[in-house]
């Protein structure tokens, strides 16, 4: 389909979205992505009657990840196996909402937290709404101020699932860090996606960013947190939300980690979200153009849910206030994926951004544990590298 026809369809989908006809708008975008044409005006009413019921936008995994052994840093789990995930998404727009139940062994506490640590539940409310969260407390917190990592899960995930898949709590125990996992409920998005594509959820002091920042500040108030070492990361829709937090609260977060996500402002509504996911977003500068938050990005080059071009755009946005030099390193995980690591270095010799492109990887957390959803154990360890990058940066440092 040519670009002019695509533009006509996006305009019509935008009109439908603004009119509150999300089902019709989604079906029209489905037609575009499948190579069809826009319906003729005279058949519009008849076509509406045939439209399937579709759920709100989901960013989630689409690429089937082969089950293999986890990297050496993870405990062996040969006795617990699960099927490869029956994933769908951008390749199948007939089901955009909640996935079918995934058959796998239930999580145990040992999957989520190291022995001797705590993982407690909490809740936060402000004028924008309420969210629950889970907080990891390391065993060696004895009053000294420690770093805090805010982790934003992907669609259909939960704090427990995301913690198990990323193993962030285990690495945080090693490095003596707190980790908080805000939870997006199905009442806010049927597929539990952070609403990264809505302009009301891309602004400081309003919408979901104000809730996430509020949770962050509540943990900082109630625990011994170093205010100069607070960080935010996420996967997919959570990665897009993390990008928004870095752009809108650069005075709160010292660095940002984005796995398989999109830049802040990549979309402003449902139609532009589909376009951004398919071919990259036309992001707009929401934050002050002089603000640059150190950012680390991971993206598989075979991601068919969120186009890899979005990773390039995140780095471009995060480094727009500087004129960095570039260092490129290449490597391969033993018996796993090759990768390219591009490091952007400022005039003072500090690494201000890193972009990890993982060859052959799809839409899944690189180096994650197979006990969690949407992980690829054969990639480089995104959790370890993200935490390493975080701890290299502090506010004002």
N, C-alpha and C positions, 0 to 999 in steps of 0.2 A: 504494500500500500504506500502511495507517495506521501510526502510530508504535508502537502496541502490538505489531503483528506484526513490525515491524522489530526491536524490542527482543527479542522471542522468538528471532528468527533470530540476532541478535548473541550472545545468551546461549548458544544451541546451538553456534554457531561457536567461541565461547570454550572451551566444554567439549571440542569436538573438537581444538582447538589444544593444550590442556593434555594431552590424551590422545595427542598426537603424530600426529594424523590431519590434517596440513596440507592435503593434497589435498582431502579432504572438506570441511574448513572453508572453503577458498577457493571451491570450487564452490557452497557454500551462500550465501556472500556474493555471488557472481556472480548467483545467482538473485534475491537481494534487490535488487541494483542494477539488474537488468533488469525489476524489477516483478513477479517471480513470488512464489510463496508457499512457506512452509516445507514440507518433505515430511512426510507423515503418518508416525507412528511405525511403523505396520505395514509401510510400504513402504521404511523406511530401509535395510534390508540390501539389498533389490533395487536401490535407487537407487545404492548404493555401487558396485555392479558396473558401472554405466554411467558413472561419473565419469571425465572425461578426466584425463590426467596433466598437472599444472600445476607450474610452477617457483615458487621463492620470490618473495615480494612484490617488485615493481619499481615505482619511481617514475620515470617517464620521460616524454618528450614525446609528446603525442597529437595536437597540432594541426599541420596541414600548413602550412608556412611558404613563402610564395611567394618564389621566387628573384628578387632584384633587386640593383641595384648597392650595394656597401658604402658607408658614409659616407665623407666626404672624408678623414678621418684615416687611412684604410687605403690601401695601395697598390692601384692599379687592377689587376684580375685578369681582364680581359675574355677572355683566351685560355683561361681555365680555368673551365669551367662544370660544374655537377653537377645531377642531378635533385633535385626537391623530395623531402624525406625521406618514405618510406612509413611514417608513424608510427602506432602503435596504443597501447593502454593501457587506461584506465578505461572507454572506450566499447566495448572488446572484451576481455572477461575470459577469452576462450577461449585467449589467449596472453599470459600474464603474465611470461614469462621473457625469454630472449635474443631480440633482434630478428633479422629476416632481414638478411643482409649488405647494406650500403648501397653503392650504386654511386657512387663519386666518385673524383676524381683523388687519388693518394697524396699525402700531405703531404711537402713538401720542407723542409729546414732554414730557408729564408727565410720559410716560413709560421709558424714557431714562435718564432724568436729573431732579433733584429737582428744584422747583421754585426758582428763584433768582440767578441761576448759569448759566454759559455759556458753550456751546459745539460747538467749532469753527473748521472749516476745514483748513487744511494746506497741503503743498506738500514739498517733499524733493527729490533731485537728486544728484547722484554722478556717478562715472565711471561705477558702477555696474547696474545702472538703476534708475528709478523714482518710488516713491510711494506717494499716498495721505494718509492723516491720519485725525482723529478727536481728538481734545484735550478738556478734561473736565477741567474747571477752577472753583475752589470752591469759594463760596461767601465771605469767610473770608480771602482771600489772600490780604495782605496789605503791601507787601514788605518784610516780614520775609521769610526766606528760608523754603520751605515746601518739603515733600517727593514727589516723582514721581513714578507712577506705569505704566509700559508698558504692555499692554494687547494684546495678539496675538490671533485672532479669529480662529475658526475651518473652515473646508472646507464648501463652499457654504454660509458662513456667511458674514456679513458686520459689520463695527464698530457699527452702530445703533442697529442692531439685537443682537450683542454680549453684548453691554452695557445694553440693556433691559433685556436679559436673566440672566446675572450675577448680575445685580443691583449694579455693582461696583461703579458707580458714586454716588449712594445714600450713600453707606458706606464711600466713599472718602469724601463726604461733611461732614459727621459726624466727621471724623478724620482729616479734613483739608488737603487733598492731591490733587495733580494734577494726572490725568490719561490720557494717550495717547493711541490711538488705531490705529496702522498702518494697512493699508488695502492692502491685496493681490488681484491684479486684475486678471480677467480671461485671460488676455494676458500673464501673467506669469505662470499660471496653469489654465487649462480650468475650473476646479472645485473650483478655488480660494483657493487651498491648499498651504500653505508654503511648499517649496520643501526640506523638512528635510532629504530626502533620497539621495540627490545628494551630492557627495563629494565637489563639488564646492560651495555648500551652507552650508558647515559645517566648514568653515575656517574663521579665523580672517582677517579683512582687505580685504575681497572679497565677492562677491555674496550677497545673501540676508542678512547675518549677518552684513555686512558693512552698508547696507541700514538701518536696524533696529537700529544699534548703531548710525548711522548718525542722524536719527530722534530723538533719545534719547538726543544726544548732542545738537541738534538744540533747543529742548525745554529747556534744561539746560541753553543754552546761552541767550535765549529770555525771560525767566521767572525766578523768584526767586526760584530756586530749590536747596535743600541741596545736594551737591554732594556725601555725605556719605550715603544718604538714597534714592537710586534709585533702583527699583526692576523690575523684568520681570516675567510675568505669561502667561499661555495660555491653550487652550483646544485642545485635539486631535492633529492634525497636528500643530496647534499653540503651544500646549504643548511641542511637540518634538522640535519645533523651539526655545522655551524658554529654553529648556535644552541645546541646542547648544549655545545660547547666554550666559548662565551661564558658560559653559565650555570654551568659546573662549574670553569672555570679563569679566573675574572675577574682573578686576580692575574698571569696570564700574557699575556692579550690585552687591548689597549687599546681595541679596537673590533671590531665584527662586521659582516659583509656577507652578506645572505641573499637569494638570487634564487630565487623560485618554490619556497620551502621551507615548513617548519612550525616551530612553537615547540617549545622543549625541553619534553618531557613530553606532547606532543600525543597520543601513543599509548603503550601499554604492551605490546601484543602484536599479532598479525596482524589479528584482527577490528577492534580499535580503530583500527589504522592505516588500514584501508579506510574506516572511518567518517570519520576525520579528513581523509583525502584528498578524500572526497566532499562533506563539509559543514562542515569545520572541526573542530579537535580540542578536547577538554575538558582543556586542559593543566593540569598540577599544578605547584606551586611546588617545584622540586627544589633550587634554589640558595637561599641566604639572601635573604630578602625585602628586606633593606636594600641588596643589591648591584644596581647598575644599570650595565650595560655599554653604551656608545654603540652604536647599531645602525642600519644603513641597510638598507632592504628594497625590493626590486623585485618587482612581481607584475603579470602581465597580467590584465585584467578578463575575458578570454575563455579563461582557463586551465581546461581540463576535466580535467586530471590532478590538480592540487592546487588545491582551491577557493580563490578569492581571499580568502575570510574568514580564511584562515590568516595572510595578511600582516598583517591587523588585529590578530590575536592575538599575533603576534610583537612588534609595537610596544607593545601593552598590557603584555606581560610585561616588556619591556626598560625601560619607564618607570614601573613600578608603585611604585618607591620615591620618586618625585618628583611634584610638582604643576606640570607644564609648561604654558606657554602655547603656542598653536598659530598657525602662519603657513601659509597655503595659497597656492601659486603654480601657475599653469597655463601650459602651452606646447605647442608642436607641433614635431616634427622636420620640416624642409622636405621635402615630398613623402612624409612618413611619418606615424607615429602621434602623436596628441595624448596628453598625460599630465597628471596632477595630482601635484604634489610637496607633501606635507604635512610641515612641519618642526616638531618639538617643541623648545621652548626652555626651559631651566631658569631659576631665579631670578637666576643670575649672567649671563644673556644668552648662554649657550652652547647650541649646537644639540646636543641629546643623542640625537635620533633623527630619521630621515627615512624617509618612506614614499612611494615612487614607484608610482603606479597608472598602468599604460600601457593606454590605450584601444585595444581591438581586437587586443591581443596575446595570444598563447597561451602555451604552456609552452616557452619558449625564451629564451636569453640576449639581452637587449635591446641593440641596437646592435652585436651581434657580427659576426664575419666569416663569410661563407658557406663558407670552406674548412674550418671545423670543424662538428661536428654540433650540432643543437639550438640554432640561433641565429636571431635575427630582426634583420637589418640595418636595418629601418625604424623601430626604436625609439630612444629616447634612449640615449646611450652609457653603459651601466651600468658598464663597466670604468673609464672616466675618472671618473665621479661617485663610484664606490665608493672609488677610490684617493684622490680629493680629500677625501672624508669621513674616511677613515682618517688621513691626514696632518694633519688638523685636531685629532686627539686623541692624547694620550699618557697613560700610567699616572701617576696622581697629578697630572695637569695639568688 
